[in-house]
Amino acid sequence: MCRINPRVDFAFKKLFGSEENKDLLISLINAVVSEEDQVADVTLRNPYSLADYQAGKMSILDIKAVDRKGRWYNVEMQISEDLYFDKRAIYYWAKLVTEQLAEGQMYRQLQKTVSICILDFNFVPGDAEFHSLYKIINTASGKDDGLHDLFELHYIELRKFRKGFAELVKPLDRWAAFLSRAHELRRNGLPLPEALASDRSILKAIEAVDRMFSEEERLIYETRMRALLDVESKIASAEEKGRAEGKAEGVEEGIAKGMAESLLLLLEERFGPLPEEVCAQVRTASAERLRRWMSRFFTAAALEELFAPTELAARQTYTPKTLIQG
């Protein structure tokens, strides 16, 4: 049984974003992309670094890589529900495209960029499949004519993955099973299911996930794990308290009031004393907007990024009054 949860972004980054485990990243990418786009090797553009994480240079725990053909990949694990993850995914895809060109380079040098977003929540509405692929197509013909093949976006929704161990046929099935059920593996001394035991990459991941952390890293992981659970608990408590208060002042208003106070506590714990303008804006926000801000809490490196609209999140010039728009 794996004691480390590989879905926690810090653990995911160490497992798949380290040089010594680059083969696991290649295996995961190949499980997602088509047969024609299989990867032989990759270069990590932002490899895992404990020093960078501690210095605040690695607050976004995605994994960027480039293969031998020049194609770029962004692989991310998102454990906290984000109602606006589609906009975030497009923003980070576009950001990765712009990173490819140095000043003065030609557009023809742009390469295909693939985003792989692994989500621990249901996101794509009305679709029971756990793997969704988005490309740009010609709406008249309904076909991909190859003119805009730089764009490819994958959503892997782990909550929709319901196959039993005996049904794990494809490599992506096995990776989804590992990520979503690592805690079940080898429980009570039971042998690994044959479908997983026969996959060398999965075996390596199972062996690596519990021994890859130093004592210092394990403390960071446990702190991040507790913080994730704390945020989820506070959101649930705020909504429950809000519903109780809502009997007197309206359900949505009551929920918003409880969520606002919880969010302010979380922000103060992470960013220190807050400007009065920020406190006022939070306390007057709707429940929907508060949910949006809470979903960004762990991925934002600063207040500017937390409150700014997704498409403007990279700008750092907001004053407190203009911060809170998204």
N, C-alpha and C positions, 0 to 999 in steps of 0.2 A: 504494500500500500504506500502510495506517495504521500509524504507528509507536507511537501511543498505544493501549493496549488499553482500549476503552470498558467492559469488564466490571469493571475495577478500580474499586471503589466511589468513590474520590476523583475519578477521571475521569468516572464516570457522573454524580456529583452536579454537577460543573461543566458537563457537557454538557446535562443535562436540567433542572437546578435553578437556572439563571441566567436573569435577566430577559430578556437578549438572545436566549435560545434557548427562550423559553416556548412558541413555536409547535411546537417539537420534542416537548415534553412533551405538549401537546394532541394531536398526531398519534399519539404512542405510546399515550396513554390511549384514544383513539378506535379504535385498532387492536385493543384488548383488550375493551372493553365492547360492549354490544349496540347495534344500530341505534337503538333507542329512547332510549338514554342517551348519545348523542353530545354532546360538549362543544364549546361555541363559544369560551369564554374561561375562564381560571383566574386566581386570585390565589395567588401563592406564599406559604405561611405560614412557611417556613424557607429562604429563598433562599440560594444558595451565597455564602459569605463567607470569603475567605482569612484575614482577621483573626480571625474567630470560630473557625476551625479551629485556628489557631496558639495561640489562647488556651484551647483545650480545650473550647470551647462547642459544638463540632460533631463530637463523637466518633462519633455515630450518623449515618451519611451517607444517611439516607432522604430522600425528598422529599414534603413535605406541601403540598396545594393544595386550593382550594375553587373550585367553578365558580359560574356566575351563578345557578343554581337553589339554591345552598346545599349541594350535595352535596360531601362531603369525600373526598379521595384520599390514599392513602399508597403511594408507589412506591419500591421498594427493590431493589437489586442485591446478591445474596449470592454471592460467589465461593468461599468456603470451605465445605466440607461441614458441615452441622449436622444431626445425627440427630434433634434435637428442634425443628426449625424450625417445625413445626406449632403447637407451644405458644407459641413466640416470636411467630409471626404473629398468633395469636389475642390475645395479650397486647397487642401494639402496635395492633391494630385496636380493642380495648376502650379503650386509653389515648386514642386519637384521638377516640373517641365522647365520653369524659368531658371532653375539652378543649373540646367545643362549648358546654357549659353553664356560664355564670357563676353564682355563688351566687345563689339565689332564682329562677332561671329555671325554666320548666315543661318537663316531659318531652316535651310535644308539639312543642317547638322542635328536638328532635333530628332530624338529617338523615341520609339514606343515606350510609354510609361504605364506601368501596371500597378494599380492599388489593390491590395488584398486586405480587407477589413474583417477581422474575426470578432464577432459580437456575442457577448454572453446575455443577450436579450433579444426578443422578437422585434423586428424592425420593418421588414418588407410586408406591407399589408396584403392580405388575401392570397398569400402564397405559402403552401405547405412545404415546399422544397427548402432545404437548409442552405443550398448553394445557389446564389443568384448572380448572373453575369450581365453587365451593362456595357454596350458598345454604341457607337454612333452609326446609324443606318440611314439609308435612303427611304423615307417614309412612303414614297410613291411605289417603289418596288418591294419594300420590306426586306431589302438585302443589304449586306455590307459590301459596298463596291470597292473597298480598299483605299478610298480617297482620304478617309479620316481614321486610319487604323492606329494612330498614336495613342488613342484613348481606350483603356480597358479597366473596368472597376468590378471587383468581386466582393460580395457580402457572404460570409460564412456565419450563419445564425445557429449557434450551438444549442439553443433551447428547442430548436425544431428538429434536431438530430435525435431520432428515436430507434435506431437500428440496434438489435441485439448483437452480441459478440459473434454469433454464428452467421450473421448477415453482412459482415465486414468484407466486402469484395474488392472495392477500389481503395487505392492509397489514401484518398481524401476521407473515406469512411474511417480508416484506421487512425488518421490524425485527429479527426473529430472525436472519436471514441477516447483517445488518449487525453485530449484537452478537457473533455467534459466529464470523464470518469476516472481520472488518475487516482482519486481517493479509493476506488473500489479494487484496484489492481493488487493482486497478491495479498488480499485481506485474509486474515486467519491462516496464512501459510498456503493458500490455494495456488495452484500453478496458473501462469498466464494463459488466457484463451489462445488457442492455436493461431488464430488470425493475426494476433499481435506478436506472439512469440516467433513467428516466421518472418517478421519484418525487421531487418537489422537496424533501420533508422529508429523505429519505435522502441526497440530494445535498448538502444543507446540513450534515447531520451528518458526512458524510465530509470535507467541506471544513473544518468547524469543529474536528474532534477533534484534528487535528495542529497547529493554530495557536492554540488557545484558552489555552495555558499560557504564563505568563511564565517566566523562567528560575528564579525562586524556586519557582513551582508545579511546574515540571518536576522539580526536585530532590525535592520532597515526594512527587510521583508515583513517581519512581524508587526512593525509599527505601521507600515502601509496597509497591511491586511486589517489591522484594528481600525485604522482610520476609515477604510472603505466601509466596514461594517457599521462604524459609528455614524457616518453620513447617511447610510441607508436607514438606520434606526431613527435618526433625528428627522429624516424626511417623513417616515411612517408615523412617528409620534406627533409631528407637527400637523400632519393631515388629520390624524385622529382627534387631536386637541381642537383643531379647527372645526371639525364636524360637530363636536360638542358645543363649542361656542357659537357655531352657525345656527343652532336652534333659536338663538336670540337675535343674531345680527345677519343672518343669511349664510348659507353653507360655504359658498366660494369666498366670501369676505372673511369668514372665520378661518378657513383653511389658509388663506393668504397671510393672515395675521400670525398664525402659528409658524408657518414656513419662514416668514420674514425674520422673526426673532431667532430661529434656529440658524438661518443663513448668516446673520450678523455675528452670532457666536463663533461659527466656523471660520468666518473671514478674519475675525479678530485673533483667533488662535493661530492662524497661518500667516497673516500679513501685518499683524500688530494693530495699533489704534487706527480707526477709520475716520476719514473726513466726515464732517457733519452732513455735507451734501450727499455723500454716498448712503449714509444711514437713512436720511430722509427719503431718498429714491427707493431704497429697498423696502421701507415700511409702507410705501404707497403703491408698490408694484402689484400687478395681478398675480393670481396663483399660477397661471400658465407661464408668465415671464419668470417667476421665481423658480419654477421647475426647470426652466431652460438654464438659468444661472447655476443651479445646484448641479445639473448634469455636466457643467463645464468645470466644476470646482477642482477636480484632480488633474485636469490637463492644462489648466491655465498657469503660466509662470508668474503672472502679475495681475493686479486688478484691471489694468488696461485690457488685457486679453480676455479676462473673465467676462467683463461687461460689454465689450465692443461687439458689434454685429460680426458674424463669422467672416463675411467677405472683407471686413476692415480690420480683422484681429491683429494683423501684423503692424499696424500703425501704433506708434507709442507717443502721440502728441496730444492726447485728450486731457482736458482739465476735468476735475471730478464731476462738474455739472454735465459735461458732454460725454462722459464715459458711458453712461448707462442708457444704451439705445436698443440693444439686441434682446 
